[in-house]
Amino acid sequence: MVAVVTAVGLVLSGVLVELIRARKRQDKVVAEVTPNGGGSMRDIAARIETQVDRIRDTQVAQGERLAKVEAKVENWSHPGRRSNDGR
């Protein structure tokens, strides 16, 4: 009987140790996906998203500027022809 109780105790101890380890891993994951003011993966992803949005806005603006320059070059190359945007 003592051997059975000891075996059950060892098994339960092992299960408890694994639950504690799993909880620690879970806490680490939660910390990484929870904004904390700078260092979490969530904060980093938010900064990258902001930077990508700015780059996209810059590219759109540059594309618009390039289209205007191309239209002017087309007008200079062919003075009598109107560009596609009506200028």
N, C-alpha and C positions, 0 to 999 in steps of 0.2 A: 504494500500500500504506500509506503514511504517513497518507493521508487517511482510510482505513478505520479504522486503529488510533485516530486522533484522534477520529473520530466515535463509535466504540465507547466510548472513554474518556469522552467527554462524556455519552453516554447512561448509562453506569454511574455517573458522578458525580451526574447528576440523580436516578437511582434511589436512590442512597445518601443524598442530601439528603432525599428524600421519606421514606425509611425512618426517618431520624433525627427528622424532624418528627412522623411517626406515633407513634414511640416516646415522644416528649415529651408528645403529646396523651394517649396511653395512660397514662402515668405520672400525669398530672393527674387523669384519671378514677379510677384506682386510689386515689389519695390521697383523693379525695372520698368514695369508698364504703368506705373503711377507717377504723374508729374510731381517733381520734387524741387523745382526751381533751377534745374540746370543739368544734372548728370544722368538722369534716367534715360533709357532708350526712348521713352515717350517724348521727353523734352528734346532730345536730339532729333527725332523724327519731325517734331513740330518746327524746329529751326530749319531743317532741310526743306520742308514743305514751303516755308516762307521764302527761302532763297530761290527755290525753283519757280515760285510764283513771280518773284522779281525778275528772274532771268526771262521768263515767258513774256512778261510785260515789255521788257527791254527789246526782245526779239520782235515783238509785234510792232513796236515803235520804229525800230530799225528797218523792218520790212516796208512800213509805210513811207519812211524817208527814201528808201531805195527805189520804190515805185515812182516817187516824184522825180528823183534824179534820172531814172530811166526814161520817163516821159519827156523830160527836158532834152536829154541826149537825142532821143528820137526826133524831137522837133528841130533840133539843130542839124541833125543829119538829113532830114527831109523837110525843109522849111514850109512847103505848101501843104503838107499832110497833117491832119489832126491826129492827136494821140487817142488811145482807146478811152481815156477819161474825159474827152471832149475839149481838151485844151489845145 
